[in-house]
Amino acid sequence: MEHKIQILLACLVSQVLLVAVAEDVECVPGFQEKNYELEYQSGFRKEESILKVNFDDCHGNENVNFEVSHPAFIVDEDGSVVPSRDVTDSGSTLFIHGRTAFADDMAEIKIHGAPERRLTLKEILGLGESPAFMRTKRSLLAPPMFVPENQRAPFPKNVGKVSLKTNIVISSEMPDSALFKLTGKGADQEPKGIFYINKKTGEVLVSRSLDRERIAFYHMQVETTDLSGKTLEGPVDVEVAIIDQNDNRPIFKGGPHVGEILEGSPTGTTVMRMTAYDADDPNTDNAVLRYNIVKQTPDKPSPNMFYIDPEKGDIVTVVSPALLDRESMPSHKYELEIVAKDMAGSDVGLTGTATATITITDKNDHAPEFTKPLFQATVNEGVTGVIVNLTVEDKDDPTTGGWRAVYSIINGNPGQSFEMNTNAQNNQGMLTVVKPLDYEISAFHTLLIKVENEDPLVPDVAYGPSSTATVQVTVMDVNEGPIFYPDPMRVTRHENIPIGSGVATLNATDPDSLQHQTIKFAMLKDPAGWLSVHPVKGTVNTTAILDRESTYVKDNTYTAIFMATDNGSPPATGTGTLVITLEDGNDHAPSLYPSVARVCEDSKDLSVVLLGGRDEDISPNADPFKFELGKQAGLEKTWKITKVNNTHAQVSLLHNLKRANYNLPIIVTDSGMPPLSNSTEIKVQVCTCKKNKMDCSAADSLHMSLAMLICFSFITLLCL
């Protein structure tokens, strides 16, 4: 039993060794076994595999194309050789041609005991089902080629060789006069002349040093031609890969490279990522980078406050949150000198350097505190403005809401006479009087002020007693001017009252109640000069007739301003306004408009003019107006006046008049008590009208009054 186990172990070890050896052998493109043998037994049945071939192009076998010398056989994707029909004429030899972009090879199958196969006329002429074997005598094999970059002279240097492989079919060998020809970018296309081929041997050569970072691959084609240039074989692809050398240093692109970390952040917090770029081949160690921090400035409170992930380039904190205290650190900015090295950080690697700037940002972990618990201020009564500036200290960043202060009055301001504002320049609190203070009411005020930040404090920090302060305000007594009450004083008086009539009695008091002062009155502004004031009593009397229709009266009101002065030292003054509403009296007779009218002598419409009345007085001393003809006898036989409304009347003729000018007296009376009347002569022009044109020139030469017209009419009647 033990003997069998030993044999089994030996077999397993041998298999492992064979696999290891196989893995170490370099892959050779093409058929891994080129010669196969099998026995012929009365033919081959349709779709039954006769054997399996092993083809490997060392690049994954993509798009493999197989061709068999006998048209009745095909090769499946797994390499199985299968007849597409029953075959008895296989012959003693089959050739299999396998081709990909990376390999081109032949395999041979010997069939023992098979009768010799006769070729059809189609196959002899190259018209069979497998043209690759019937027409092609030879095939080109161009294995992948590699050239190291940055080679030194002398040049040219051999890169590889294109081989011409015989298919061993029914035809004879290719003539020796065949020539190799290389085309494509790098050969006969730009960049021209880098590669060329030995026309006879197929050797591919490079003519100068190459740079992989400029062109990493060259894709060309090779073919064989006869002496006349006619293609015999190909073209097939020739791939030349440039082998990378470590000739590029890592580079940190962009910049500046900046990051931020909040003070008190936990150990291991990621700050930022540094990324360098290497132009060398990313599939080699030439472009595999490793990062390292070589210098930290400043080096306090620890020379190793940060760590960089050697592979990813992530910078993280390595100090405790307590050391990452912005207020106790020597600087709020740290500069790290970062080195990136290729060759995976080995000693022979090339390096690139950059600076990472890290800012320690602030959090609101310090409450503002007043510099002293008590502030004092003095202010004159009756004034407004800033009376004292309160100073505070805050260790947080002055550019953040964790430093900016917000002040509030939490006690001692029931009348809302004070306000707190923040000076944006220095963060001081400005205590402002917004409503004038009165010494006689209160000479002292005590305020309790609180200061906070715009941003909330962090959870483990609170506002303490130092965040409040007391302000004592002393109000200074000032000689204040007398105050009129009421102001303005409003009274109503009738216009046209007699000169010397009383209008009002001014009332002014001195707010300095603790002082015994006298007050004198004086006129400050009397636009029409209608008033006077008694200097001691303050009585206001008229010195002229009050006229409601005066230009100094606006909306029936007249305004005057008076001044009161005390006997303090220095004297103080105050002003008051008297507004007099004037009641209207019927002191203006009404007037008529228009004063001239025209009418055609032969007009069928006997309407002459629409008259309007107006009065400078107001109701009830104005309209409705009464309109009537003058008192001259006989007017009513020629003219008629008809009231239209309260302010207008229509004048009409009772019959046509000859062309002339007539003066028509009209009386208009207002509704006042007693009423006032006005007699106005309206000039009526009787004109000649032709073709819509009115000619009043002849009428202008005739000047007949209504009295003359009446007399003339009366004489005519007597003659009759």
ROVOKE-78511 format. One line per field, with one value per residue (C-alpha): residue number from 1; residue in one letter; chain; x, z, y. Coordinates in steps of 0.001 Angstrom, whole numbers, plus 500000, padded with zeros to 6 digits. Example, Ala and Ser with C-alpha at 12.3 -4.5 7.8 and 13.67 -1.06 7.14 Angstrom:
k: 1,2
r: A,S
c: A,A
east: 512300,513670
up: 507800,507140
north: 495500,498940
***
This chain:
k: 1,2,3,4,5,6,7,8,9,10,11,12,13,14,15,16,17,18,19,20,21,22,23,24,25,26,27,28,29,30,31,32,33,34,35,36,37,38,39,40,41,42,43,44,45,46,47,48,49,50,51,52,53,54,55,56,57,58,59,60,61,62,63,64,65,66,67,68,69,70,71,72,73,74,75,76,77,78,79,80,81,82,83,84,85,86,87,88,89,90,91,92,93,94,95,96,97,98,99,100,101,102,103,104,105,106,107,108,109,110,111,112,113,114,115,116,117,118,119,120,121,122,123,124,125,126,127,128,129,130,131,132,133,134,135,136,137,138,139,140,141,142,143,144,145,146,147,148,149,150,151,152,153,154,155,156,157,158,159,160,161,162,163,164,165,166,167,168,169,170,171,172,173,174,175,176,177,178,179,180,181,182,183,184,185,186,187,188,189,190,191,192,193,194,195,196,197,198,199,200,201,202,203,204,205,206,207,208,209,210,211,212,213,214,215,216,217,218,219,220,221,222,223,224,225,226,227,228,229,230,231,232,233,234,235,236,237,238,239,240,241,242,243,244,245,246,247,248,249,250,251,252,253,254,255,256,257,258,259,260,261,262,263,264,265,266,267,268,269,270,271,272,273,274,275,276,277,278,279,280,281,282,283,284,285,286,287,288,289,290,291,292,293,294,295,296,297,298,299,300,301,302,303,304,305,306,307,308,309,310,311,312,313,314,315,316,317,318,319,320,321,322,323,324,325,326,327,328,329,330,331,332,333,334,335,336,337,338,339,340,341,342,343,344,345,346,347,348,349,350,351,352,353,354,355,356,357,358,359,360,361,362,363,364,365,366,367,368,369,370,371,372,373,374,375,376,377,378,379,380,381,382,383,384,385,386,387,388,389,390,391,392,393,394,395,396,397,398,399,400,401,402,403,404,405,406,407,408,409,410,411,412,413,414,415,416,417,418,419,420,421,422,423,424,425,426,427,428,429,430,431,432,433,434,435,436,437,438,439,440,441,442,443,444,445,446,447,448,449,450,451,452,453,454,455,456,457,458,459,460,461,462,463,464,465,466,467,468,469,470,471,472,473,474,475,476,477,478,479,480,481,482,483,484,485,486,487,488,489,490,491,492,493,494,495,496,497,498,499,500,501,502,503,504,505,506,507,508,509,510,511,512,513,514,515,516,517,518,519,520,521,522,523,524,525,526,527,528,529,530,531,532,533,534,535,536,537,538,539,540,541,542,543,544,545,546,547,548,549,550,551,552,553,554,555,556,557,558,559,560,561,562,563,564,565,566,567,568,569,570,571,572,573,574,575,576,577,578,579,580,581,582,583,584,585,586,587,588,589,590,591,592,593,594,595,596,597,598,599,600,601,602,603,604,605,606,607,608,609,610,611,612,613,614,615,616,617,618,619,620,621,622,623,624,625,626,627,628,629,630,631,632,633,634,635,636,637,638,639,640,641,642,643,644,645,646,647,648,649,650,651,652,653,654,655,656,657,658,659,660,661,662,663,664,665,666,667,668,669,670,671,672,673,674,675,676,677,678,679,680,681,682,683,684,685,686,687,688,689,690,691,692,693,694,695,696,697,698,699,700,701,702,703,704,705,706,707,708,709,710,711,712,713,714,715,716,717,718,719,720
r: M,E,H,K,I,Q,I,L,L,A,C,L,V,S,Q,V,L,L,V,A,V,A,E,D,V,E,C,V,P,G,F,Q,E,K,N,Y,E,L,E,Y,Q,S,G,F,R,K,E,E,S,I,L,K,V,N,F,D,D,C,H,G,N,E,N,V,N,F,E,V,S,H,P,A,F,I,V,D,E,D,G,S,V,V,P,S,R,D,V,T,D,S,G,S,T,L,F,I,H,G,R,T,A,F,A,D,D,M,A,E,I,K,I,H,G,A,P,E,R,R,L,T,L,K,E,I,L,G,L,G,E,S,P,A,F,M,R,T,K,R,S,L,L,A,P,P,M,F,V,P,E,N,Q,R,A,P,F,P,K,N,V,G,K,V,S,L,K,T,N,I,V,I,S,S,E,M,P,D,S,A,L,F,K,L,T,G,K,G,A,D,Q,E,P,K,G,I,F,Y,I,N,K,K,T,G,E,V,L,V,S,R,S,L,D,R,E,R,I,A,F,Y,H,M,Q,V,E,T,T,D,L,S,G,K,T,L,E,G,P,V,D,V,E,V,A,I,I,D,Q,N,D,N,R,P,I,F,K,G,G,P,H,V,G,E,I,L,E,G,S,P,T,G,T,T,V,M,R,M,T,A,Y,D,A,D,D,P,N,T,D,N,A,V,L,R,Y,N,I,V,K,Q,T,P,D,K,P,S,P,N,M,F,Y,I,D,P,E,K,G,D,I,V,T,V,V,S,P,A,L,L,D,R,E,S,M,P,S,H,K,Y,E,L,E,I,V,A,K,D,M,A,G,S,D,V,G,L,T,G,T,A,T,A,T,I,T,I,T,D,K,N,D,H,A,P,E,F,T,K,P,L,F,Q,A,T,V,N,E,G,V,T,G,V,I,V,N,L,T,V,E,D,K,D,D,P,T,T,G,G,W,R,A,V,Y,S,I,I,N,G,N,P,G,Q,S,F,E,M,N,T,N,A,Q,N,N,Q,G,M,L,T,V,V,K,P,L,D,Y,E,I,S,A,F,H,T,L,L,I,K,V,E,N,E,D,P,L,V,P,D,V,A,Y,G,P,S,S,T,A,T,V,Q,V,T,V,M,D,V,N,E,G,P,I,F,Y,P,D,P,M,R,V,T,R,H,E,N,I,P,I,G,S,G,V,A,T,L,N,A,T,D,P,D,S,L,Q,H,Q,T,I,K,F,A,M,L,K,D,P,A,G,W,L,S,V,H,P,V,K,G,T,V,N,T,T,A,I,L,D,R,E,S,T,Y,V,K,D,N,T,Y,T,A,I,F,M,A,T,D,N,G,S,P,P,A,T,G,T,G,T,L,V,I,T,L,E,D,G,N,D,H,A,P,S,L,Y,P,S,V,A,R,V,C,E,D,S,K,D,L,S,V,V,L,L,G,G,R,D,E,D,I,S,P,N,A,D,P,F,K,F,E,L,G,K,Q,A,G,L,E,K,T,W,K,I,T,K,V,N,N,T,H,A,Q,V,S,L,L,H,N,L,K,R,A,N,Y,N,L,P,I,I,V,T,D,S,G,M,P,P,L,S,N,S,T,E,I,K,V,Q,V,C,T,C,K,K,N,K,M,D,C,S,A,A,D,S,L,H,M,S,L,A,M,L,I,C,F,S,F,I,T,L,L,C,L
c: A,A,A,A,A,A,A,A,A,A,A,A,A,A,A,A,A,A,A,A,A,A,A,A,A,A,A,A,A,A,A,A,A,A,A,A,A,A,A,A,A,A,A,A,A,A,A,A,A,A,A,A,A,A,A,A,A,A,A,A,A,A,A,A,A,A,A,A,A,A,A,A,A,A,A,A,A,A,A,A,A,A,A,A,A,A,A,A,A,A,A,A,A,A,A,A,A,A,A,A,A,A,A,A,A,A,A,A,A,A,A,A,A,A,A,A,A,A,A,A,A,A,A,A,A,A,A,A,A,A,A,A,A,A,A,A,A,A,A,A,A,A,A,A,A,A,A,A,A,A,A,A,A,A,A,A,A,A,A,A,A,A,A,A,A,A,A,A,A,A,A,A,A,A,A,A,A,A,A,A,A,A,A,A,A,A,A,A,A,A,A,A,A,A,A,A,A,A,A,A,A,A,A,A,A,A,A,A,A,A,A,A,A,A,A,A,A,A,A,A,A,A,A,A,A,A,A,A,A,A,A,A,A,A,A,A,A,A,A,A,A,A,A,A,A,A,A,A,A,A,A,A,A,A,A,A,A,A,A,A,A,A,A,A,A,A,A,A,A,A,A,A,A,A,A,A,A,A,A,A,A,A,A,A,A,A,A,A,A,A,A,A,A,A,A,A,A,A,A,A,A,A,A,A,A,A,A,A,A,A,A,A,A,A,A,A,A,A,A,A,A,A,A,A,A,A,A,A,A,A,A,A,A,A,A,A,A,A,A,A,A,A,A,A,A,A,A,A,A,A,A,A,A,A,A,A,A,A,A,A,A,A,A,A,A,A,A,A,A,A,A,A,A,A,A,A,A,A,A,A,A,A,A,A,A,A,A,A,A,A,A,A,A,A,A,A,A,A,A,A,A,A,A,A,A,A,A,A,A,A,A,A,A,A,A,A,A,A,A,A,A,A,A,A,A,A,A,A,A,A,A,A,A,A,A,A,A,A,A,A,A,A,A,A,A,A,A,A,A,A,A,A,A,A,A,A,A,A,A,A,A,A,A,A,A,A,A,A,A,A,A,A,A,A,A,A,A,A,A,A,A,A,A,A,A,A,A,A,A,A,A,A,A,A,A,A,A,A,A,A,A,A,A,A,A,A,A,A,A,A,A,A,A,A,A,A,A,A,A,A,A,A,A,A,A,A,A,A,A,A,A,A,A,A,A,A,A,A,A,A,A,A,A,A,A,A,A,A,A,A,A,A,A,A,A,A,A,A,A,A,A,A,A,A,A,A,A,A,A,A,A,A,A,A,A,A,A,A,A,A,A,A,A,A,A,A,A,A,A,A,A,A,A,A,A,A,A,A,A,A,A,A,A,A,A,A,A,A,A,A,A,A,A,A,A,A,A,A,A,A,A,A,A,A,A,A,A,A,A,A,A,A,A,A,A,A,A,A,A,A,A,A,A,A,A,A,A,A,A,A,A,A,A,A,A,A,A,A,A,A,A,A,A,A,A,A,A,A,A,A,A,A,A,A,A,A,A,A,A,A,A,A,A,A,A,A,A,A,A,A,A,A,A,A,A,A,A,A,A,A,A,A,A,A,A,A,A,A,A,A,A,A,A,A,A,A,A,A,A,A
east: 500000,502759,504520,501437,501170,504812,504221,501149,503062,505888,503419,501854,505248,506247,503030,503641,507189,505952,503407,506024,508425,505681,504850,508477,508715,508187,505049,505816,503012,501479,500651,502065,502322,502943,502773,499823,499200,496070,494944,492603,489629,487421,486945,485636,481992,480273,480581,482678,485953,489058,491483,492135,494971,496518,496969,498078,498999,500095,497544,494274,493512,491082,489631,491510,491109,491738,491966,492387,493971,490992,487806,485622,487313,486894,488425,486075,486795,488197,490624,488642,489126,485688,484542,481561,480480,481403,484972,486730,489174,491077,494477,497489,498261,496219,497641,496016,496751,496076,496265,495556,496902,499795,500560,500587,501514,501019,500344,500502,498283,499588,496797,498254,496585,494563,494484,496089,493691,493206,492698,489731,490198,488824,491468,494224,493162,492845,489015,488253,486676,490032,491675,494356,495865,495214,496510,498984,502343,503931,502735,504313,504847,505578,505972,505586,508750,510119,512558,513893,513577,516615,519057,522511,524405,525486,522438,520735,519878,518052,514485,513147,512583,509662,509733,508411,506825,506242,502781,503942,500978,500817,502557,506245,508340,508095,510776,513941,513372,510680,511365,510154,508411,507604,504915,503017,503704,507344,508365,507176,504729,505432,507453,509308,512446,512392,512066,513074,513331,516055,514425,516148,516256,513149,515128,513430,515824,515459,517436,517533,516761,513049,510933,508116,506363,506035,504974,504498,503462,504149,501668,503040,502464,504859,504409,506470,506558,508216,510715,507913,506306,503398,502309,503038,502254,500564,500285,500427,500600,503898,503551,506562,506217,508625,509973,509800,512780,512511,513301,510476,510231,506923,505226,502619,500341,498274,498743,498849,498017,495893,493779,491876,491358,489014,490745,490130,489475,489928,493232,493226,491041,491806,492933,493600,495037,498297,498533,501610,501806,504527,504717,506404,504616,501853,502198,505745,507374,508654,505304,504483,504740,505252,504666,506515,506537,510125,509551,506905,506933,506482,507441,505436,503587,504796,507236,505001,501491,500538,501034,500709,499522,502527,500341,497185,498745,496068,497311,495781,496266,498271,498184,495521,492578,493967,497184,495184,494105,494175,494390,497506,499343,502286,500712,497367,499052,501419,503529,504458,507168,505878,508148,506793,509253,508728,510057,507656,509845,513077,516442,516895,513543,513224,511564,509266,508507,505548,504381,501050,499656,497234,495113,493824,490285,488493,485502,483619,485147,485737,482946,483411,484200,483935,487261,485706,482450,481418,481303,480223,478831,477665,475150,473385,469623,467832,470572,470947,473937,476662,477577,480049,481943,482075,485198,485323,487942,487451,490235,488450,489199,488320,487102,484361,481004,482639,484443,481923,479925,476199,475153,471775,470298,468734,467720,467250,465702,461920,461388,463512,465648,468878,470165,473243,475074,478345,481247,482204,485788,486806,483930,483156,479623,478232,475629,473413,470710,467891,465281,466399,466716,465102,467097,463951,462453,465545,469139,470592,470111,471651,471765,472752,474410,474984,477397,477172,478650,476934,477629,476585,479220,480362,478391,480996,481422,478919,478611,479826,479514,482157,479793,477641,478527,476847,476666,475873,474550,474500,472177,473406,470908,470766,468783,466043,463976,460288,457783,454571,451415,449595,451918,450559,447736,444672,441954,439109,438352,436123,437851,437479,437283,438183,441844,442955,440690,442041,443032,444616,446628,449903,450807,454513,456109,459730,460745,463387,460897,463575,464568,462289,462515,460324,459246,458869,457050,457979,456863,459168,457258,454119,454050,451229,452021,448514,449361,451086,451903,452115,455669,454513,450888,451291,448037,447828,445828,445201,447060,445390,442281,442360,441582,440701,441239,444871,447729,449160,446196,446431,443358,441595,444398,446974,450138,452349,455325,456150,459213,459397,462643,463487,465876,468322,472071,472426,468827,467015,464326,461457,459105,455420,453020,449629,447282,444256,441357,439568,435824,434570,432572,430597,433041,433363,430664,430458,431761,430794,432663,433087,432826,432506,430169,429575,426496,425573,422992,420955,421483,418510,419985,419250,421503,424188,426449,426642,427622,429397,429590,432453,433017,436195,434092,433085,429751,427339,428573,429024,426687,423938,423977,420998,421214,418982,418948,419855,417221,416923,413428,412710,415590,413199,411739,415067,417010,416326,418465,417807,419455,421217,422537,423841,426772,425722,422991,422163,421766,419551,417957,414222,414742,417656,419591,421388,425139,426472,428035,425660,426405,424090,423928,423664,423217,424607,423889,425451,423749,425428,423619,423264,423770,426166,425402,427482,426257,428434,428022,428569,429733,427678,428966,426411,428449,427978,428446,429097,430441,431271,433260,432279,432974,432681,434702,431609,430099,433171,432398,428889,428626,425024,424076,420983,419518,419879,418390,415409,414894,415107,412600,410242,410311,409574,406524,405210,405541,403443
up: 500000,500910,497641,495619,497505,496743,493046,493050,494729,492230,489361,490846,491378,487830,486507,488548,487219,483673,484091,485617,482790,480231,481758,481534,477821,475573,473396,469667,467337,465044,465246,468473,466739,463007,462074,462747,461742,461549,459962,456969,457506,454438,454494,456862,457876,457582,460619,462649,463857,462645,465038,466769,465904,468381,467003,469212,467944,471507,471465,472241,468846,467755,464230,463374,459723,458844,455328,454449,451244,450702,450041,451914,455285,457656,461023,463896,466434,468903,466278,465346,461716,460425,456971,455547,453651,453524,452198,450605,448449,451164,449756,451930,452946,454193,454749,457181,456880,460025,460014,462398,462634,464729,463207,459852,459923,458289,459733,457943,458475,457207,456495,456414,454072,452135,448340,446343,445370,441859,441446,439509,436628,438854,441477,438873,437468,440904,440856,443728,447100,448778,446706,449285,448569,444877,443965,446718,446380,449359,452376,454296,458046,459817,463553,465973,466238,469108,469160,472334,472331,472638,470969,470252,466955,464817,462626,460936,463431,462759,464077,462798,459712,457447,456403,453246,454068,451417,451404,449628,447332,443800,442185,441861,444048,443686,441469,443180,441651,444284,446220,449652,449843,453060,453076,455585,458136,459129,455814,452685,454551,457116,459165,456197,456261,459865,458792,455612,454500,452784,449495,449239,452813,454340,457240,458727,459920,461862,460651,463751,467434,468352,471077,472438,473975,470504,468622,470541,467652,463934,461740,458307,455542,453748,450454,447838,444214,441016,439181,437417,440728,440546,443963,444485,448200,450781,451884,455537,458594,460257,463848,465465,469148,470749,474037,476761,478691,481876,480305,481736,485226,487074,486702,488974,486558,487349,490652,493018,494995,497947,500513,503706,506970,509759,513061,515543,512757,513736,513040,509572,507967,504248,503325,499587,496845,494996,491511,489319,485698,483990,480197,480179,479414,482010,481653,483012,486277,484410,485123,488485,491012,494741,496828,499858,502075,502402,504221,506340,507017,509825,511739,514866,516856,515220,512334,511029,511092,507746,505901,502187,500807,498722,495966,495868,496849,499484,502250,505667,509192,511642,514714,517403,517185,520203,518337,515316,517189,514888,517701,519235,516018,514887,511449,509821,506643,506211,503155,502319,499822,497961,495888,493324,492189,489349,489104,492003,494264,493742,494097,490322,489829,488525,490748,490453,493198,494081,497057,498759,500786,503526,505373,508859,508765,511796,513674,516188,519323,521174,522475,522237,525565,526618,527537,530763,532632,532920,530346,530992,528693,528948,526574,526358,526493,523228,520945,519058,517802,519033,522648,523454,521710,523484,522842,522720,522141,520027,519119,516059,512434,511784,508286,509498,511208,514164,514893,513798,516785,517160,520066,521786,524707,527074,529865,530630,527366,527904,525778,522926,523145,522517,519770,519434,516127,515101,513631,510666,510680,514243,515545,518318,519588,519006,521574,519841,521146,518600,520610,522339,526118,528577,531634,533416,533027,533832,534310,534465,532439,533113,530197,530088,526760,525373,522591,520386,517087,513722,513542,516330,518717,518452,520733,523493,523860,525501,526161,529631,531999,530025,527070,528882,530074,531837,530372,532628,530702,532330,530742,530923,531365,528390,528057,525725,523610,524391,522871,521234,521932,519882,516934,514481,516023,513756,513879,511569,510922,508494,505812,505897,509712,511097,511563,515141,515536,517661,515806,518403,521618,521317,523972,524563,527595,528679,529032,531578,534374,537064,535868,536210,532864,531026,527408,524788,521475,518116,514511,512401,509108,508041,504189,503670,506711,508090,511733,514926,518206,521764,523042,526515,526199,522821,521470,517680,516078,512514,511140,507708,506054,505672,502024,501150,497457,498050,496392,499881,500675,499604,499788,501929,504550,505552,507429,509760,511895,515348,517574,521369,523226,526862,529046,529676,529196,526336,525333,523562,520951,519607,516700,516231,513301,513134,510357,509750,507707,506082,505642,502461,502364,499326,498321,494593,491946,489218,485666,482189,479337,476366,475737,471912,469762,466002,464046,460327,459178,457270,459633,460237,463633,465781,468668,469270,472148,475248,478156,481295,484711,487225,490723,492853,495905,496819,497669,498865,497538,493935,491697,490887,488832,487587,483973,482520,479752,480536,481653,478273,476914,473831,474189,474786,471245,469561,472112,474415,477200,478505,481549,480711,484166,487365,485550,481867,479781,476034,474174,471033,468425,467913,464267,461898,462064,459398,459280,462055,465542,468489,472189,474302,478064,480287,484073,486089,489827,492373,495244,498141,501032,500039,496352,494108,490450,487460,484170,481183,477506,475114,471636,468989,465382,462679,459621,455991,455519,452093,451255,454854,455175,457604,456571,459480,457919,456873,460278,461845,460019,461440,465097,466158,469751,470816,471892,468372,466989,469294,468337,464669,465075,467054,464351,461694,463602,463909,460160,459540
north: 500000,502456,501602,502634,505937,506690,506008,508272,511091,510736,511059,514145,515778,515013,516553,519705,519913,519468,522269,524550,523829,524392,527753,528777,527879,530864,530675,530049,531235,528598,524927,523512,520108,520152,516417,514111,510439,508243,504945,504788,502451,502395,506207,508909,509463,512837,515223,512728,514264,512419,514240,517600,520017,522500,526039,529004,532501,533503,536390,534655,533064,535777,535365,532122,531058,527409,525969,522240,520957,518604,520614,518078,518755,521709,522666,523641,526407,523833,522469,519333,518193,517139,515914,517783,514640,510958,510841,507826,509805,511599,510670,509835,513456,516441,519947,522432,526152,528266,532063,534995,538545,537211,533785,531974,528248,524823,521336,517936,514848,511459,508925,505415,502906,505489,505200,507995,510760,511978,515735,517097,519508,522313,521702,521470,524837,526338,526580,524229,524864,525668,528384,529059,525668,525498,528962,529739,528073,529774,531819,534745,534569,537876,537292,540225,542329,544414,547326,548981,552757,555036,552607,553931,553845,552148,551717,549947,547234,543996,543895,540576,538509,537766,534103,532465,529103,526372,524813,521649,521386,520075,523025,523726,526101,529868,531370,532638,536055,536900,540145,541297,544682,546657,549391,551547,554273,554089,552538,554357,556643,559385,559047,557577,555488,554309,550671,548890,545249,543247,542414,539069,537762,539361,540852,543950,546680,549941,552953,555191,555559,555575,557220,555060,558067,559538,556371,553129,550853,550694,548849,547959,545384,543049,541225,539451,540596,539466,541602,543467,544459,542037,540745,537084,536653,538860,541446,540383,542638,543442,544752,546389,547290,549745,548460,551094,552390,554405,557757,559917,561348,561501,564884,566503,568315,571363,573109,574705,571580,572684,570913,571656,569813,570876,571348,568542,565999,562330,560596,559085,561754,562108,565621,565435,563256,563890,562408,562309,561186,559179,559074,555664,552408,551946,548175,548265,549295,552341,554000,552388,555230,555398,558542,559836,562966,564174,567489,569236,572984,573940,570834,571711,570458,567226,566670,563901,565288,563770,560489,559771,556451,555313,553843,556003,559337,560063,562405,561639,562966,560890,563153,563123,565579,567429,568305,569435,572592,575600,578140,576526,575654,577825,578232,577639,576417,573480,572773,569190,568329,565283,563017,560555,557822,555365,551792,551111,553237,551310,553007,553251,555002,558546,561142,564160,566673,568885,570935,570281,573180,572160,574720,573958,575332,576656,575355,577466,575983,579280,581490,585294,586988,590620,592191,593527,592933,596610,599416,603005,605670,609297,610876,614216,614082,614640,613221,609918,607908,605567,606185,603370,600515,597154,595061,591251,588562,585424,582986,581630,582522,586198,585331,582994,583213,581499,584804,587421,588664,589281,591512,591751,593703,591191,593589,597306,598509,598588,601686,600350,603493,601530,599221,597021,596695,595017,596940,594753,596075,595221,593043,595549,596071,599581,600676,603232,605583,605411,607330,610560,610155,612583,613598,614671,611172,609098,610192,606632,603433,600001,597548,593869,592947,589427,588468,585362,584187,584128,580386,578019,576709,573110,570783,570534,574359,576762,580497,581429,584413,586311,586404,588989,592509,595426,598943,601908,604944,608390,610973,614584,617446,619830,623093,621941,624240,624918,622504,623712,621786,620952,621146,621993,624001,624086,626778,627852,631531,633442,635439,639201,639339,642777,643712,643015,640020,637170,634038,631708,631510,629576,627007,626176,624473,624077,620361,621382,620974,621170,624617,627634,629400,631899,631679,634404,634084,635581,635320,633161,632907,634848,634697,637268,639440,639001,638078,639252,637452,638761,637916,636826,635747,634053,635474,635721,638572,639740,642737,642599,641210,637414,636624,633041,633766,634953,633105,632495,630286,626630,624407,627012,626974,629557,628433,630480,629397,630790,630545,630161,630988,630280,632292,629464,629687,629476,630144,627319,627714,625668,626180,625570,625761,627445,626267,628541,627170,630136,630007,631633,634900,636104,638803,638092,638579,635946,636562,635298,633671,633873,637593,637342,635220,634854,633790,633630,636226,633648,630702,628490,627609,630664,629493,632127,631103,628880,631152,629890,631497,631315,632646,632860,632090,628579,627008,628262,631626,630491,628463,627781,630982,633004,634247,637028,639636,643255,645719,647541,647474,645332,642894,640063,640570,639689,637625,634742,633273,629752,628142,624858,623883,625506,627143,627577,629243,629273,632613,632428,634793,634971,635971,636591,639850,641802,641679,643915,643885,643840,644359,642165,642916,639790,639770,636810,636418,633968,632113,633947,635577,638310,637456,639372,640179,641211,642753,641927,642936,640043,641120,639284,639434,638645,637538,636520,632790,631257,627808,627048,630276,633025,636630,639009,641897,643901,643357,644931,648204,648392,649332,649349,649097,647346,650672,652063,648862,649221,652861,652032,649258,651555,654313,651743,650583,654187,654701,651707
***
